[in-house]
Amino acid sequence: MCMEQIVQQIEAYKQEIAAFAPATAADLEQYRIKFLGTKGIVKALLSEMKQVPNDRKKEFGQLLNAFKVLAEEKYTQFEALKDGEHAAAGDTDFTLPAAPHRLGTRHPISIVRNKIIGIFERLGFTIAEGPEIEDDWHNFTALNLPENHPARDMQDTFFISKNPDWLLRTQTSSAQVRVMEEGKLPIRVISPGRVYRNETISARAHCFFHQVEGLYIDENVSFADLKQTLYHFVKEMFGENVGVRFRPSYFPFTEPSAEMDISCFICGGKGCAVCKHTGWVEILGCGMVHPKVLANCGIDPEKYTGFAFGMGIERITMLKYQIKDLRLFSENDTRFLEQFQESY
Ligand code: DAH
């Protein structure tokens, strides 16, 4: 190598050394071997001294010596550090991408609620939420459940002691009443939200849970519209092959009233523990809005008809993901919550 080439080479090495920032002790050891080892660059350059003409020996010697000091200083800067401290002590490269920030996962109740909302939004329903602290009128009386009506017993209620007219809503049906009272027709809304009941907490019951209420009011709305809407919902939510059946039922705010079952998708209708060997599981209550309810909310029952439905989000979530204990939803155990990775 001629002198000028060596000088150029040293410049390149200097830049390499300046940029060097070991991430680990192993990186530093590699550096030591490369520059300072017995077969390393510093030794190799020093051996070139023999070939340097006498008149340039001093100049070249100084250059080499400065290079050796530079290479050694870099090494001693990092030598005493432990693994993991190297990069922090060196010239940090701020252009590197940041360590990924781990995001949390959505709660399964939120995932299912958002899926339900999505299905009905695509049918033209909008969202109308009501308050969780309700008055007697919106939660019961307007819904054809006057004081002392025996059906009030179906929903064990938390009353607010300061004002006996206030309570924690027992059903999202109360939101229906508020929307109807606004009087803007036609109405096509869903009301997702939390409801409260004075139940002993167990694997199958809780003192709070979530519902989605649906309401559709217009001229000439029929039971056929109700069935078609709910058929569509079931296919979107549970898949094409799920069977649906309606059973007559009773709710004070609908006439006629029904409960809707879907064929058990766990056993395919053959019978298992989830469907209690019937092949069917109940998922919601529904019916045609009672003319008294329409009148209570200022809507002319001679002109308008409508349907309503209400479903429990926990129930659908438990079926969809085969969760056996309701308490898991409110215990905030991250081992449970992290299993639901959907970004919905
Ligand atoms: N509110 C009822 C409940 O909590 C569910 C329900 C049934 C809602 C029938 C409705 C309906 O709108 O039409 O058990």
Boltz pocket constraint, residues with backbone or C-beta under 6 A from the ligand:
constraints:
  - pocket:
      binder: B
      contacts: [[A, 170], [A, 171], [A, 172], [A, 173], [A, 213], [A, 214], [A, 251], [A, 253], [A, 254], [A, 258], [A, 284], [A, 285], [A, 286], [A, 287], [A, 308], [A, 309], [A, 310], [A, 311]]
      max_distance: 6.0
